Amino acid sequence: MRRALLIAVPYLWLLALFLVPFLIVLKISLSDTALAIPPYLPTLDFSEGWAGIWGFLQQLDFENFTFLTQDELYWRAYLSSVQIALISTLLTLLVGYPIAYGMASAPEHWRATLMMLVILPFWTSFLIRVYSWMGILSNEGLLNQLLQGLGLIDQPLTILNTNTAVYIGIVYTYLPFMILPIYAALEKMDDALLEAAEDLGCSRLTAFWLVTVPLSRQGIIAGCFLVFIPALGEFVIPSLLGGSGTLMIGKVLWEEFFNNRDWPVASAVAVILLLILIIPIILFQRNEQKQREREG
Amino acid sequence: MAQTVFAPWDNPDEKPLIQFKNVTKRFGDFTAIDNLTQDIYTREFFALLGPSGCGKTTMMRMLAGFENPSEGQILIAGQDMAGVPPNKRPVNMMFQSYALFPHLSVWDNIAFGLRREAMEKTQLAARVEQMLKLTRLERFARRKPHQISGGQRQRVALARSLAKAPKLLLLDEPLGALDKKLRQDTQFELMDIQEKTGTTFVIVTHDQEEAMTVASRVAVMDEGRIMQVATPAVIYEQPNSVYVADFIGDVNIIEGAATPHPAGDGYAIDWAEGQPQFHAKTNRAFAPGQKCFLALRPEKVAISAEPPDEAANRIQGKIIDIAYLGNISTYHVRLPNGTMMKAQTANTRRLSRRSLTWEDAVWLSWTDTAAAVLEG
């Protein structure tokens, strides 16, 4: 009985905070816009009994989803979001892996401090940190002043309001989510494994490639998911650091919801976004499961 | 037909495979290896034995190339190993933790080293199969390391380190993680494999029984120095110091002063006031009155209720304690001056027929050649 309760806790959590809100969003995405509060029709009215519910269900349709396929803005926004999220995940991995590796090979008494330094930025508001990047990257910003002061460039580099600024923002913001799982995987690794690889004829580099990387695979995967998923729907970073040319689905969603007040289309955009995220994750996990089963 | 005894260390024409020449290794202020010189010969099964922190592991890691000597030279097959990285040495190591690659199957673990030297595919497969057969692992080839038992993992580690047919195999406490019964079986297996492959083995262990069982020669180490190198029998029967005698097996150490024996052979040893002198023969020379130590193995001390007729040394005492180990019993006997002495007998009779028990007055006796006379 107590075990059943314990198991029920996460499911109740998911039910209340994921499944129910999702069903509400799904319902709105199947509705039509209306000048009303809330700004969509139909609304569920239990006072009319079964006939009311039947009537309500009949008014739901997939019109908004069809609309999304007709306007090329949407699929271009999805595609561009996936592209930006993929590239920034890769960049975060390239920056985060060496940091995690350095932390894991640091002397034991240093590790707690290094870990602290990685999560220290969370002490400051995320918005303030993104705003300060605007100060750094703008044409008259710190970076351009520095480079010009050193005589490396004549003309200021235009970074702010480009995709480059978005990449910098995402890599900076999500770096800890990449570092921590990789660090956790690397820290567990037995150093004797690398010595064994060298002993069997590997150079340091091949030993890293053949032993360290495969053994930190779980951490790499977890880190990539932790960065890719929020980056895909990212809104604040592209709207503050990106330019008018930066097309991301989070921005589209915001505009539909707040500027156009078109809740049904905004909900449809959100539902598709969720599917884009969930389907690859499910496929991936299935594959992992099968592999585990094969190994017994 | 008489078999020739394997003793290349006695043959002045034999070229050693490994030479340590005045090797010193320091870690900061700590001297792990102190000006050590030692030769190890081809096909030897050489054991480095000592308590933890004596430098035996450092010696092995210097052979593998994971540490470099602070001073001195290490030669393998006549070639100076200074600056040669681990992956370029004709040496493989079996790690204490086995260090099997958890993401690779048993087969791929064994093939790992062979793949690094770009071996041809069918040849590689044949070599792996040969190693699997040698270590009786054919049935587990497809398993991952976490899916097999500790004993099997140990054999995978051995197969992997032997796969490249190294000139020298280093074994770091190879049997430490196994339980006693399995360890004993594996010791014989190791010796068997060493003989079959003809590889030179250097084993590091703190288990003296293990060293005695497997090794052709044992080096007893303490604080970065080798105290004695000899065959297991010599180490046990003729230790060169109290440290070695005490480290290997059980021993009674009696301090005394040596004077030439009136009969002209050996020495009479004064060991306690008012007690009869002990008589011991030795090759060592002692000045009259020089301090010495008698190292006397308990199994060389006979114990009897009646005074023995003819014995070079005999003394009366009282049984204080009996340690019954099944096959043998060790008697702790208090001598008249309070000194405790251990005597051991094989339990050839059944328990009910043995006469000696606690508080019995008994006679201890031993011959004049039973004890080793040591300077310190």
Interface residues (C-beta under 8 A of the other chain):
Chain A: D190 A192 L193 E195 A196 A197 E198 D199 L200 G201 C202 S203 T206 L210 V211 P214 L215 R217 E295 G296
Chain B: A64 F66 P85 P86 N87 V91 N92 M93 F95 Q96 S97 A99 F101 P102 H103 F112 G113 R116 E117 K144 Q147 R160 S161 K164
